[in-house]
């Protein structure tokens, strides 16, 4: 039993007509006819033991490879996996039905009439789905590994998955990646007056507009991966003298113990929804909190912030910053520490790997970062 038994010529013809009409008919056909055919075909191959899992996933986050392996393990499809495989398999099929220029050599000669061309395109599609080998003109989408930031592709050889990574000149078999270590950056706090928030939006974001990392913003310092976010924080601290730590679409609380700061989840996952997480213990003081609409926590000394705003062209930057803080007091935390140099600890899965004992943070809070004075 091959793919043609799940998706006969009549079904392909209906899909081709839908692609010509465009609009909702395309999605309707895919969801009602093609998606079920893909899933039924692959589940049949799974039952026959003909599907192979991808390797090299440890220390990586490539959703398509993970979803493929989970499908083989438990026999259920995520909607995203079916859509991914559909896009990969259908690429060019309807174009071939109309033009035939990309048909396989064995079918090109037969495609002399519109009807024959549609039939030849369907046969090509069935061959692709039966062989499951991506060298046979599958469309391979390049994905970004959510942890390492590497460019990856999910390829197939007789429906045995292969995770590939870009090595700078070609795609090669991906290997397990090392865990991304926690990191630190150091920033100067000359005034000791700190501003913590999601974003400083003085004069329509002039503060953040000055940050220009060039091509790094889209390559090594891309916020689309954990390693990229770590590199971004490191670059901003080195080039501009403040800390910008990636969080998520969440809300955070700021706690202070002398010259130590802890930024943690505002709502405890261990409590009822909406319960504000308390300070770690009586040595810590809760200074406030804010929502992370940019998925960021910004920490900057007031003197550094004024200098950057001045550099970006804001007139009377000090007064503009103070006025903005007054207007946004519910979403900005200001506090005082001893002037000096401070080290910020952060990184992926920080709450799970952070050395709480050394920092004097008991179990309970779910921190995004820890900051301490070092000089």
C-alpha positions in Angstrom: 0.0 0.0 0.0 1.5 3.3 -1.1 0.7 7.0 -0.8 -1.5 6.7 -3.9 -3.9 4.6 -1.9 -4.3 7.4 0.7 -4.3 10.2 -1.9 -5.6 9.1 -5.2 -5.4 11.0 -8.5 -8.9 12.4 -8.0 -7.9 13.9 -4.7 -4.8 15.5 -6.2 -6.9 17.0 -9.1 -9.2 18.5 -6.5 -6.2 20.0 -4.6 -4.8 21.3 -7.9 -8.1 23.0 -8.7 -8.2 24.5 -5.2 -4.7 25.9 -5.7 -5.8 27.6 -8.9 -8.8 29.2 -7.2 -6.7 30.2 -4.2 -8.3 31.5 -1.0 -9.7 29.3 1.7 -10.2 26.3 -0.7 -6.5 25.5 -0.4 -6.5 25.3 3.4 -9.8 23.4 3.4 -8.4 20.8 1.0 -5.2 20.4 2.9 -6.8 20.0 6.3 -9.6 17.8 5.1 -7.9 15.6 2.6 -4.1 16.0 2.3 -3.2 16.2 6.0 -5.1 13.0 6.8 -3.5 11.2 3.8 0.0 12.2 5.0 -0.6 11.1 8.5 -2.3 7.8 7.5 0.6 7.0 5.1 3.3 7.7 7.7 1.5 5.8 10.5 1.3 2.8 8.1 5.0 3.0 7.6 5.5 3.4 11.3 3.6 0.2 11.9 5.8 -1.5 9.4 8.9 -0.2 11.2 10.1 1.8 8.3 10.5 5.2 10.0 13.8 6.3 11.6 14.4 8.8 14.3 16.8 11.7 14.0 19.9 11.7 16.2 22.0 14.6 17.4 19.2 16.3 19.3 20.8 16.5 22.7 21.5 20.1 23.7 19.4 21.3 20.7 15.9 22.6 20.1 14.9 21.9 16.6 11.1 21.5 16.8 10.6 19.6 13.6 13.1 16.9 14.5 11.7 16.7 18.1 8.2 16.4 16.8 9.2 13.7 14.2 10.8 11.6 16.9 7.8 12.0 19.2 5.5 10.9 16.4 7.5 7.7 15.9 7.6 7.1 19.7 3.9 7.6 20.5 2.1 7.5 17.1 0.5 11.0 17.2 1.1 14.0 15.0 1.4 17.6 16.1 -0.4 20.0 13.7 2.9 21.7 13.1 4.7 18.5 12.0 1.9 17.6 9.5 2.0 21.1 8.1 5.8 21.0 7.9 5.8 17.7 6.0 3.1 18.9 3.7 5.0 22.1 2.8 8.1 19.9 2.2 6.3 17.4 0.0 3.9 19.7 -1.9 6.6 22.1 -3.0 6.4 22.4 -6.7 3.7 19.7 -7.2 0.9 22.1 -8.3 3.4 24.1 -10.3 4.4 20.9 -12.1 0.7 20.2 -12.8 0.5 23.5 -14.6 3.9 23.8 -16.2 5.7 20.5 -15.9 9.2 22.1 -16.0 10.3 20.5 -12.7 8.9 17.0 -13.2 11.2 14.1 -12.8 12.8 12.9 -16.1 10.8 9.7 -16.2 7.5 11.7 -16.1 8.5 14.7 -18.1 8.1 13.0 -21.5 4.5 11.9 -20.7 3.4 15.4 -19.7 2.4 16.5 -23.1 -1.2 17.5 -22.3 -2.7 19.3 -19.3 -4.4 16.1 -18.0 -1.2 14.0 -18.5 0.8 16.8 -16.7 -1.5 16.7 -13.7 -1.2 12.9 -13.6 2.6 13.1 -13.9 2.8 15.6 -11.1 0.7 13.3 -8.9 2.9 10.4 -9.7 6.0 12.4 -8.7 4.3 13.4 -5.4 3.5 9.7 -4.7 7.1 8.7 -5.5 8.4 11.3 -3.1 6.1 10.2 -0.3 6.8 6.5 -0.9 10.6 6.8 -1.1 10.9 9.5 1.7 14.2 10.6 0.4 14.8 14.4 0.3 17.4 14.3 -2.4 14.4 13.6 -4.7 13.4 17.3 -4.9 11.8 17.7 -1.5 11.9 21.3 -0.3 14.1 21.5 2.8 13.3 24.4 5.1 16.2 25.9 7.0 15.4 26.2 10.7 17.3 27.9 13.6 18.2 25.7 16.5 16.5 27.4 19.4 19.4 26.6 21.7 22.7 26.8 19.8 21.4 29.2 17.1 22.9 27.0 14.3 21.1 26.7 11.0 19.7 23.3 10.6 17.7 21.1 8.2 15.7 18.0 8.7 16.4 15.6 5.8 15.2 12.1 5.1 16.7 9.0 3.6 13.9 6.4 3.0 12.0 8.1 5.8 14.9 7.8 8.2 15.4 11.4 9.5 18.8 13.1 9.5 19.3 16.4 11.4 21.8 18.5 9.5 23.7 21.6 10.6 25.4 24.3 8.6 29.2 24.2 9.2 29.9 27.5 7.3 30.2 26.0 3.9 27.8 23.0 3.7 25.2 21.1 5.7 26.6 18.1 7.6 25.2 15.5 10.1 24.5 17.2 13.4 25.9 15.8 16.6 24.7 16.2 20.1 25.6 19.7 21.4 27.1 20.7 24.7 24.8 22.4 27.2 25.0 26.2 27.0 26.7 27.3 30.2 25.4 30.0 32.5 27.1 33.4 31.8 28.0 36.7 33.4 28.5 40.2 32.3 29.8 43.2 34.2 28.5 46.7 34.1 29.6 49.9 35.9 27.1 51.7 38.2 28.9 55.1 38.8 25.9 56.8 40.5 24.5 53.7 42.2 21.0 54.8 41.2 19.6 51.9 39.1 16.7 51.8 36.7 15.1 48.3 36.0 12.3 47.8 33.5 11.4 46.0 30.4 12.4 48.9 28.1 13.2 52.6 28.5 10.8 54.2 26.1 11.9 57.9 26.5 11.3 59.8 23.3 9.8 56.8 21.5 12.6 54.4 22.4 15.6 56.6 21.7 17.5 54.7 24.5 17.3 51.3 22.8 17.5 52.7 19.3 21.1 53.6 19.9 22.0 49.9 20.4 23.5 48.9 17.0 25.2 45.5 16.9 25.4 45.4 13.2 25.2 42.0 11.5 25.6 40.3 14.9 21.9 41.2 15.7 20.9 38.7 13.0 23.7 36.1 13.3 25.7 35.3 16.4 23.5 37.7 18.7 20.1 36.7 17.4 17.5 36.6 20.1 15.9 33.6 18.4 18.1 31.2 20.2 19.4 30.8 23.8 23.1 31.1 22.7 22.2 34.1 20.6 20.4 35.8 23.5 23.5 35.2 25.7 25.7 36.7 23.0 23.4 39.6 22.7 23.5 40.4 26.4 27.3 40.1 26.4 27.6 42.4 23.4 25.3 45.1 24.8 27.1 45.1 28.1 30.5 45.4 26.5 29.5 48.0 23.9 27.0 50.1 25.8 27.5 49.5 29.5 24.2 48.2 30.6 22.5 44.8 30.9 19.7 43.5 28.8 18.7 40.0 29.8 16.2 37.9 27.7 13.2 36.6 29.7 9.9 35.5 28.2 6.5 37.1 27.9 6.1 37.3 31.7 6.1 39.6 34.7 9.0 39.8 37.1 9.7 41.0 40.7 12.8 42.8 41.8 14.3 41.9 45.2 17.2 43.5 47.0 19.6 42.4 49.7 22.2 45.1 50.2 24.2 45.3 47.0 22.7 42.1 45.6 19.6 42.0 43.3 17.4 39.1 42.3 14.9 39.4 39.4 12.5 36.5 39.5 9.1 35.4 38.3 6.4 37.7 39.7 3.8 35.0 40.0 5.0 31.8 41.7 4.3 28.7 39.7 3.9 26.8 43.0 1.0 29.0 44.2 -2.5 29.7 42.9 -2.5 31.7 39.6 -2.2 35.4 40.4 -0.4 35.0 43.7 2.5 37.3 43.8 5.8 35.5 44.7 7.1 36.8 48.0 10.7 37.9 48.7 13.0 34.9 49.2 13.3 35.5 53.0 13.4 38.4 55.5 16.9 39.3 54.3 15.5 40.4 51.0 13.3 43.4 50.3 10.8 43.4 47.4 11.3 46.6 45.4 8.6 46.2 42.8 8.1 44.6 39.4 7.1 45.1 35.8 5.8 43.2 32.8 8.3 42.0 30.1 6.4 43.0 26.9 9.7 43.0 25.0 10.7 39.7 26.7 13.6 41.6 28.4 14.8 42.9 31.7 16.9 46.1 31.3 19.3 47.1 34.2 21.1 50.4 33.8 22.7 53.0 36.1 20.9 56.3 35.8 24.2 58.2 34.9 24.8 55.7 32.1 21.2 56.0 30.9 21.4 59.8 30.7 24.7 59.6 28.8 23.2 57.2 26.2 20.0 59.3 25.8 22.2 62.4 25.3 24.2 60.5 22.7 21.0 59.5 20.9 20.0 63.2 20.7 17.5 63.6 23.5 17.5 67.2 24.8 17.8 67.5 28.6 18.1 63.8 28.9 18.2 63.8 32.7 14.8 65.6 33.0 13.3 63.5 30.2 14.4 60.3 32.0 12.9 61.4 35.3 9.7 62.5 33.7 9.4 59.1 32.0 10.0 57.3 35.2 7.3 59.3 36.9 4.8 58.5 34.1 5.7 54.8 34.1 6.2 54.2 37.8 4.1 51.1 37.8 6.4 49.5 35.2 9.8 50.8 36.4 11.8 49.9 39.5 14.3 52.4 40.8 16.6 51.6 43.7 20.0 52.5 45.2 23.1 50.4 45.6 26.8 51.3 46.4 28.4 52.8 43.3 30.8 50.4 41.7 31.2 47.5 39.3 28.5 44.8 39.2 28.4 41.3 37.9 25.1 39.9 36.4 24.6 36.2 36.4 22.1 34.8 33.8 21.6 32.1 31.1 19.2 29.5 29.8 17.3 27.5 32.4 18.8 29.9 35.0 16.3 29.1 37.7 17.2 25.4 37.6 21.0 25.7 37.4 21.7 28.8 39.5 23.9 28.2 42.5 21.3 29.4 45.1 23.4 28.4 48.1 26.4 30.5 47.2 24.2 33.5 46.4 22.1 33.1 49.6 18.9 32.5 47.7 16.6 29.8 49.2 14.4 27.5 47.3 11.1 29.0 46.1 11.8 32.0 43.9 12.3 31.3 40.2 15.0 33.8 39.2 15.9 35.1 35.8 19.1 36.7 37.0 21.2 37.5 40.0 23.4 40.7 40.3 26.2 41.4 42.8 28.8 44.1 43.4 32.4 43.0 42.6 34.3 46.2 43.0 
